[in-house]
Amino acid sequence: MSHLLEKCASYTRARDARNAGLYPYFLNFDGRDAGTARLAGGHQVVMCGSNDYLGLSTDPRVADAAAEAAHRYGAGCTGSRFLNGNLDLHDRLEAELAEFFGKEAALVLTTGYQANLGAIGGLCGPGDLILIDKDAHASLIDAARLSRAKVAWFEHNDADDLADKLARLPRRGGALVVVDGVYSMEGDLCPLPALVEVCRRFDATLLVDDAHGAGVLDKGRGTSSHFGLTDEVPLITLTFSKAFGSIGGAILGDAVVIDYLRHHARPLMFSASASPANTAAALESLRILREEPWRCTTVAENAAYMRRELTALGYRVGSGIAPIVPVDTGDDLSTLRAWDLLVEEGVYVNAVLPPAASPRLRTSYTAVQTEEQLNRAVAGFAAVRDRVLALPAAA
């Protein structure tokens, strides 16, 4: 085996977890509905590990829209929008996204990951400076590195540290500040008013990745609208794989910026466009969200209920208003054991390990989970509480 491939043979972390019966990734599901799922083999679980915040991925209207688009346009576009893959569906989705989120224009890409690559890589290059929150999503970090701009990090949600970095770091070109609106592992919001002020002071452009805020906060209009600062945030990116029940992504901004990115965003120009089914599903989800804002209120209430109940049981959980409720477990092995105990009790959560974030159980909730389902989840956490809290580093 070549030197380059030797690291594959020596990688034992996943193998050890499988051998211990504690491997929490790539599990097979053979059925699901709005609030529950069935693991291969028939084990039924309450789904507390999904990003389907509004419950739209299984909504019959969304599924019907996807099926109709596939029958009308085919299964795929087979090319990039730049040359041969554009559909009127893409244009309609862009127009309705821009209107709903209060921006002049939108650009739809095949994934949310590509939306970040396209926005950052399309705008930044050698000589520019990119400053990223230390807890920012991996797609933002990868985009910054691929841009060939100078990249630096500032402390999580620390506007003063950002200001210090902008004051001290040299730059020959522009400066881009990159943050998440809602952080995917902790569920906390960025301090947007303070960030906007720092960017204004240092003539920096702000990009907010609102993957976990769009469709959820402020009747679905996201983090910038939640703070009343949509007009002060030049660039917003989002994904359709969370609240919009599909897959894809978009960049929102001024019309001249979006037109520039249409001709400079490499992930758009050199990837096949979003499929008709995925595009139609996202469009239908957006329309449902517009007509049913109760979903945003309900998902917040469900998450708040679980946050209170888990705290009452003695778990250490994150605070916030997002549908994401992290549960502290201390170390890697304790996280895997806690995850396994919960699955046995019929509660599915995400086992998060470094480098994604510090060890934790990531739980998340949806607008369509019933009171009975949430109470089943609480009962599952109650059943394993003494064993989980007795695990090393979890006590």
N, C-alpha and C positions, 0 to 999 in steps of 0.2 A: 504494500500500500504506500502511495506517495506521501511525502511529508505533509503536504497540504491536507490530505484526507485523514491523517492519523488522528486528528482531533475528534473526528466522528466516532471512531472506534473507542476512544478513551472517554467519551461522554457517557456517563453512567447515571446522571441524576434522574432522568425519566425512567430508565431501566430499573433502578432501585425502587422508585415509587410504584411501578407496575408489579414488581416482585412482592412488594409489601401489601398489594391490594389497595393502594392509596393514590392511584393515578387519576387526577380530576379533569383531564382534558380530552377533547375529541370524543366525548361520549356519544353514543348513538341513541337518538330518539326516534320512535316510530309512530308518534302521534302527539298532538298538542291542541289546546284550545286557548281561549283568552287568558286563563289563569292557572292552568295545570298542564302537565306534560307526562308522557309515558315513555320511560326508558325501554330500550330494547330488552325483551324478556318480560315485559309487562308491569314493571314496578311503577306505580303512579306517584307523582310528586307535585306539590304546589310549586309553581315556577316563581322563585324569588331571585332569579339571576338573569333576567331578560332586560334588554333595552327597549322593548316594545312599549314605551311609556303610555301611549294612548290606546293600546290594544288594537291597533289598526291592521297589523299584519295578517290577522285572521278574520277581519271584518269581511263579510260576503260582498259588500259593495266594492271593496278594494280588489278582492280576488276576481270578481267579475270584470272589472275594468282591465286588469292585467290579461285575463283570458281573451277578452274581446280584441285588445290591441295585438296580441300574438296572432290571432286568426286573421286580422286585417293586414298587418304589416309584416308578419313572419316572426321567427324566433329571435333573430338578431339583425343588427344593421351591417355587419361584416366589413366595417371600415370606419375611419375617423369622420367626425362631423366636418372637419376642415375640408375634406375632399369628397366623400361620398356617403356619409352616414346621417345627414340631418333629416329630421322628421318634423312635421308640424306639431307633433306632441312635444318635442324639445322646445320649440318656440313658445307654445302655450304655457308650458310649465315655467319657463323663464319669466314670461310676462306676469304670471300670477304670483310667482314668488316675490318678484320685485315690488309689486303692489302691496302684497300682504305684509312684507317686512319693512316697507317704507323706504326703499332704495330706488334709484333711477333705473337700474338694470341688473340682470343676473346672468350667470353663465353656468350651465349644467354640465357636469363631467360624470364619468362612469362610476366613480366611487368618491366617498368623502376624503379618503386618503389622497386621491389624485387632485381633489379640489385644493388641498393645502399645498401639495407639490406645485400645482399650476400657479396659484396665487403668489407664493413666495419665490419660486424659481423664475416665474415670468417677470417679476418686478425687480428682483435683486440680482446683483452680480459683483464681480471684483470691484473693490473700492467702497462698496456699501457696507453698512454695519447692521447686523441683526441682533437684537437683544431678546432673549427668550426666558420666560418664567421657568424656574427649575423643575416644576411639576407638569410642564406642558406635555401634550400628547406626542407620542413617538413620530407621528406623521409630520408634525411641525418641526421637530428636531431634524428629521431626515431631509425635509425640504430645505431648511436653512443650510445644512451641510452641502447639499447638492448644488445650491445656488452659487457657490464659490465666493460668497461674501464673507467678511469677517464675522464670526459668531461668538457671542458672549452670553452668559447666563446671569440673571439676577435672582435674589432670594424670593421664595414663593410669596406672592401677594404682598410684596414689599415695595411700595412706590418710592420710598426714600432711597432704597438701594438702587432702584432703576434710575432715579435722578442722578445719583452719584456716579453710576456707570456712564450715563450719557454725558455727564460733565467731564469725565476723565478720559474716556476712550477716544482715540483719534479716528477720524473718518475723512475720506476724500469725496464720498458721494452722499447718498441719502441714508437715513436711519429708519429701520422698521422695528417696532415693538410687537411681540407676538405673545398672546395669552389665550387661555381657554376662558370661555364665559362661565361655564360650570365644569369643575374638574372631575374627571370621570371616576376616579378612585376614592376621593374623599367626599365629593358632592358639595364642596364649598364654592362660592361665587368669587370671581375676581373683584377687586376693589375698583370698579370701573371709573367712578368720578375722579379718584386720585390719579389713576393712570391717564385719563384724558387730560388732566391738568398738566402732568409732567410732559406728555407728548406735545402739548401746545407750547410749553415753555422752551422745549429744546428742538422744536421744529421736526418732530419725529412722526412717522405715520404709524397708526395703530391698527393691528389686525386682531380680531376676536374670532377664535374658532368656537362656534356656538353649537357644536354637535349635540350636547346634552342640555342646552337651554332652549334652542329653537323648537317650537311645537309644545313647550312645557310652560315656560314663564310668561307672565303677562298675557294671558289668553292666547298663548302660542307664539307671540311675536319676539320672544327671546330675551336674552340678558340685556342687550342695549336698550330695548324698549322698557324693560323692568326698571332701569335707572333713569329713563327719560332722556337717553343720550344717543339715540339712533343717528341723529344728524351729525354727531361728534365722532362717530366711529367710521372711518373711511372704508374699511374692508371688513366684511363678515363672511365667514365660511360656515357651511353646515353640511350635514349628511342626512340621507334619507333612510338610513338603516336603524335609526332610533325611533323618534316619534312618528316618522312618516311611513313606517311599516314596509319599506322597500329596500333598494340599494341604489346608491348614487350619491352625488354631492353637488354643491353649488357655491359659487362666489358671488357676493352681492356688493355693489358699489356704484360710483358715479358712471354714467354712460360712457364717458371717454376712457375711463380705466378699464371697464369691461370690454370695450371694443379693442383696446390695446392687447388685453390678455387673450382675446380670440385669435390673435395673430402671433402671440409669443408664449403661450402656455403649452409647453411641450407635452404634458400628459393629455391634453385635449387634442393636439394636432397629430399625435403619434400613437393613439390608442383607439380601438373601436369604441363607438359611442354607446351610451346606455341603451339597453335593449328596449324595444317597444313595450314589453310587459312591465319592466321595472319603471319606466318613465310614466306610463299610464297609472300604475299603482301609486306612485308618489303624487301625481297630479290629483287623483281621486282622494288621497289622504289629506292633501292640503285643503281641498274643497269641504271635506267632512269637518276638518278642524275649524274652518271658518264658520260653519253652520252649527257646530256643537262645542262651544268653548267650555261647556261643563266638564269635558274630559280633563282639561288643565286643572281645574279646581279639585276634581275627584282624585287625581293621581297625587296631588300635594297632600290631600287629607289622608289618603291611604298610607303614604310614606310617614306622615307625622304620627299616625296611629301606631305604626310598627316601631317607630323611634321611641315613643313613650313606653310601649309594652316591653321592648327589649331592655330598655334602661331599668324598668321596674323589676325585671328578672335578674338584674345585676350585671348585664353585659355593658361594656364600654363601647359606645357607638358615636359616630360623628354627628355633628349638629349641622343644621342648614335647612333649606326649603326645597331642595331638589328631591327627585324620587330615589336618589342613591343614599343608602344607609350602610356605611362600613362598620364592621364589627371587629374589634381588636382581638387578635389571637396570639400575638407575641412573637412566635418564631415559625420557621418553615414546617417542621414536623407537627407542631401543635395545630397549625392551620389545616394540614392535610387530614389529621385525625378528626378535627372538629367538622370538616366538610363531610367526611365519611359517615360520622355519627348522624348528621342531619339528613343525609340522603337515606340512610336506613329508616329514619323516622318520617320519611316522605316529604322532605323539604329540600329543594335544590337551590343552592347558592353558588357563587363563584369563589373558588379558592385562588387568591392572588398572592404571588410570590415575587421576590426580586428577580429580574430588574424592573418589572412592571411597576411595582410599588413595594413598600414595606409589607411584611406578611399580614394578611387580614382576610376576613370573609367579606366579599362585596355583595351586599344584598340590594335589590332594586325592585320597584313595584310599579303597577300599571293602573290605569283608570278603570279597567273593567274587572279587576279582581273583586270578588264578592266578600262580604263580611265573613261568611263561613270559611272561605279559603284563607283569608288573613288570620282568622282564629286558629285554623289548622296549622298555619305556619308558627304562630305563637306557641301553640301546644307542643310542636316539635322542638322549638328552642327550649321550652320549659323542661321537656323530657331529658334533654342531654345537658342541661345547664351544669349540674354538679360535676359531670365528667369533663366538660369543656373548661370550666373555670378552674378545675384542678390540674389542667395540663401545664407543663412548664412554661413560664413567661406569660401565661394567660391569667394567672391569679392576681 
